[in-house]
C-alpha cells in the first residue's frame, strides 16, 4: 500500500507519492473553485439597474459598514478554499451574484487577498436583477488568452416576452503552461417553480453544451471546466440529458463530461438548502482530458464542497444551513446561502 507524504514550498503544495523505496513522484497542486457570493451589491443606487431590490439597498442605516463587512467575509472564504491542502488560495475562481466589477475589486483588494494579486474578468449582463458572473485568477499562475460573454435568450412561456438573465462567461488561458478553458454559469432560478422554470435551465444547458462543442471542434482534447450555480441538481434533465454527464470517471467517453458532484448529491450532500431539503446546485464538471493518467500536465485529483463549520448557521430559522448574509431584512454578518465548491488538479514535477 503506497504512502502519501505532503511537503509545502512557497505557497505551492507538492505531493510526494512513495510507491516503494526506489520510486518517488512529486506533484504540484492547484485549486479551481466556484462561489455564489449572495447579493454582493455596493451601497450606491445605480439608476440603470434594479439594484434597489438588493438586500443591502433595503437597509435603512449602516449600508457602508455592512458593505465593508460583506466584502471582508467574501474575501475570507475565497482565501480559505483549498488552503489547508495547498497553502494557497485558489488559482482560478468563478463567482456569481455580483453587481459589477467594482465590488470584485474591493474583494480582491481586501487584506486577506491583496498579496495574491487577483485579476478580474467581468462583463455586464442584461440580468433583470443586475447580477453577473465573473472569473478571478492569480496573475502569477493563470494568463488569460481569450475571454467572451455569451447571451442566453429565453422567453416567458405565456407572454413570449424576453426574460433577461445572466450571460455565460468563457475564459481560455494558460494555467502555468497548460491551456485550460473555464465556463462560468448562473442558470435561471426556480422562483416560478421547478417544473415551470425547467425549460429555461434546459436552454441554458444547451448554450453551455454549444460552448463545449465549439471548443472541442477546435481541439478534441480541450481541458474544460464547466462551473456555476446551475439551479439544478446533478441528476436533473439539464445536466444529465443535455450535458450528458457521467458520475463514474471510467464511463466518460471521448469528448464526454464528468460530474464528480453527482455522487455527492446521491449521498445526501448539498450546497444550499430550502425547507429542510438540500440541493446541490453548485457544481464543477470537467472534460475527459482532465481524467487521463499522464500527469505531465494538470489532471483532476478530487472534488469537494467547502462547508467548514464557520460557514454554517448555528441558530434561528436557518440553523444547519449555509450562513447567509441577509435575513429578515437585516445583515446577519454571514457569508452566503450557498457553500463554495472546488476541485484540485495536480501535475507531476519530477523527482
N, C-alpha and C positions, 0 to 999 in steps of 0.2 A: 504494500500500500504506500503510495507516494506521499511525501510530506511537503507542505507549502510553507515557506518562510517569507516574512514581509520585511522590506527594507525601505526607509524613506530617504529621499535625496532631493533637496531644493524644491519642495512642493510637488514632486512627481513621485508616485509610488511605483516600485518595481517588485513584481512577484518573482521570487526565486523558487522554482519548482525543481525539487531534487528527486529524480526518478531512482537513482542509485548513487553509490559513492563516486562514480566516474562522471555522471551526467548532470549538469545544471543548466536550467533555462531561465532567463531573466526577461520579464515582461514589463513594458510601460503601460500605465492605465490612465484613462481619462473618463470623465463623467459627461454624459449628454442628458439634459433634463428638460422637463416642461412643468410650468406652474401657472394656474389660473390665479391672478393677483386680486381677484374680487373687488371690482369697482375702484380701481386706482385712478381717481379723478383729482385734479387740483381744486383748490377752493375758490377759483375765479370763474364767474359765469361767462360762457362763450356763447354769444348770440347766434352763432352759425350752427349750433347743435343743441340737442335736447338734454344738455348736461344738468339742467335744474332738477331732473328726476333722479340724479345720483344721490346716494345716501349722505355724502358729505355736504352737498348743497342744501339738504333738508335740515341741517343743524342750524340752530339759531345763534349759537355762540361758539367760540373757540375753534373755528374752522382751521385756522393756520396751525394751531397746536396739534389738532387731530391729524392734519395732513402730514406734518413732520413726523409724528409718531407712526402713522401708517407706512410712510416711506421707510422709516428705520426698521419696522417689523418685516417689511418685504425684503430688505437688504439682509437682515439676519438669516432668514430662511434660505435665500439664494446662496449666501456664504457658507451655509452649513451642509447643503445637499451633497452627499458623497464624501464629505470632508474626513469622516472617521476612517475611511479606507484609502483615500487618495492624498490626504493632507493638502487638499486644494479645493477651491470651489469649481463648479462645472466649467468645462471648456466652452460649451455651447448651451444656451438656454432659450427655449421657446417660451413665450409668455402670451397671455390673452387678458382681456378686460382692462386694457389701459386706454386712457383718454387721448393721449398724444405723446409725442417724442419727449416733451419737456419733463413729464413725470418719470420717464425712464432715466433721463439724465440725472434727476435728483436721486433715484435709487442707486445707480452705478457710481455716483459721487459720494455716497454715504461712506463714513469712515471704515465700515466693515468691508467695503468692496473697492474703494478707490485705488488701492495698490494693485488690484488685478487688471486695471486699465481695460474695461469692457467697451467694445464698440457696440453700436446700436443700428439695427436695420428695421426701419418702420415706414409704412405707407399709410396715409389716412384712408379709411374705408368709408363706404356710404351707410354704415350701420345706423339704424334709427336712434339707438341709444348713445351713439357716439363712442363706441368701444372698438378697439382694434387688436390685432395680433402683432407680434414683433419678435425679433431674434436678438439676443445678446451674445457676445462672443469675446473671449480673451484674445486680444490682438497678438499677443506673443505666441499663441497656439493655433489660431484659425485665421486664414486670409480669404475673404470673400472674392470670388471671381465674377459672379453674376447674381443679380437679385431681380425679382419680378413679383408683382402683385396680380392676382387673378380673380376677377369678379365672378361672383355666384349670382346668376339671375334666376330668381324664383318668384312665384306669383301666388296670390291668395286664391284658394280653391273656389270661393264663391264670387268675389268681386273681380277676380282676374287682375287686380292691381298689383303692381310690383311690390315685393317685400324686400326691403333693404336690409342687408345683413353683412356679416364680415367677409372681406376678401380672404383668399388663401395666399400665404406668402411662400415663395420658393427661393431658397438661397443655395447656391453651389459655391464650393470653395475648398481650400486645402487645409485639412487638419494635420498640421506639420506637413508631411509630404504626400498624404493620402487625399485623393479627391472624394468628397462626400457631398450629398445633396440632402437638404432638410426642407420638409414641407410642414408649415405651421398652420394649424386649423383651429377654428372655433365654430363648430357647426350649429345650425339653428336649434333653438331651445324647444322644450316640451311644454311651454307655457299654455298652449291651447289644447293640451292632452297628447299623450304619446301617439295614439293611432292617427289623429287628425294631422299632427305635425310630421309624421313619419316621411311622407314624400319629399319634404324639404331636406331632410338629412340624407335621404337616398340620392337626391340631386347633388348635395354637397359631396357625397362619396363618389359619385360619377365624375365630378370635376377633379377630385383628388386622384382617381384612377387614371383619368386622362393625363394628368401631370406625370404620374409614374410611367405610364405607357410612352409618353413623349421622351422622357429621359432614357428609357430602356431601348427606344428605337434608335437613339444615337449611340448608346453604349449598353448592350445587354447585360453587362456586368456592373452596372452602376450601383454604388452603395448609397441606398436611400433610407432616410429616417422619416417616417410619417408620424407626426405627433400632434396632440391637441386635446382640447376639451370637446369631445365629439357628441356630447349629449345623448349618446347611445352606449350600451354595454357591448362587450366584445362578441356576444352571441347574436346581436341584432342584425337585421337584414342588410343595413347599410355597410356593415363591416364584413359579415360572413359571405353574403351573396354578391355584393358589388366589388368590394376589395378582394374577396376570395381568400381571406386569411386562413392560416393554419395554426393550430395550437401546439403541434409537435414539430420540432425542428427537422426531424427525419422525413417528414411528409411534404416539406416545402419544395416545390418543383422549380424548374428553371423560370426565372422572372417572377417567382412567387413571393408572397409576403408572409412573414412570421409575426404572430402576435403573442408575445410572452404573457400578456395580461389576461388572456382567456382562462388559463389555468388558475390564476389568482382569483378571478371572478367566480369560477366554479367551486373554489374553496371557501367562498363566502366573504372575500375581502373586497373593499371598495375604496373610492377616493372622495365620495360625497354621499350624504345621507339625507333622506326625507321621510318623515313619518315612520321612523324606526326601520326603514329599509335602506340598505346600502346599494349604491350604484357605482360602477367602475367606468365613469365617463372619460377619465383622463388616461391616455394610453400613448405608448411609443411603439411603433411597428417598424420592422426592418426587412429589407430585401435579401434574397438568397446569398449574394456575395459577401454578406457580413456574417455568414454562418460557416464559412469554409475552415479547414484545418490548417491552412497556410498562414501562420502568424508573422510572416514577413511584412504584412500590412495589418492595419487595425481590423479586429474581428470582435463580434459580440461575445461578452463574457457572462453577464447576467442582468436581469431587470429587477427593479424594486419599487415599492411605494414608500415615500418618505413620510412616515406617520409617527414621528417622535412624540414623546409624551407632552412636550410643551405646546404642540400644535393641536391638542385635544381639549375640548371644553370640559371643565371639572364640575360644573353645576348648572342649574337652570334648565330651560327648555331644550337646549342643545347639548346637554351633558353626554359625553361619549362621542359626540360628532366632531368634525373639524372645527376648531375655534375660530368662528367668523369674526370679521372686523366690525360689522354693524348689525345691531339687533334692537327691535322695539324703538326705533327712531333715534338711537344713540350709538356712540362708539364704545366698543367693548374692550379696546386695547388688544384685540385678537389679530388674526392673520388672514385667513381665507376660509371660505366654506368648502374648499377643495384641498386635498392633500396633493403635493407635487409627486411626479413620477420621474424615474431616471433609469438609465442603463449605463453599465460600464463597458467600455471597449478596451481591448488590450492588444499589444504588439510586441513580438519578441525583439529584443535589442542586443542579443549576443551574450556570451558567457561572462 
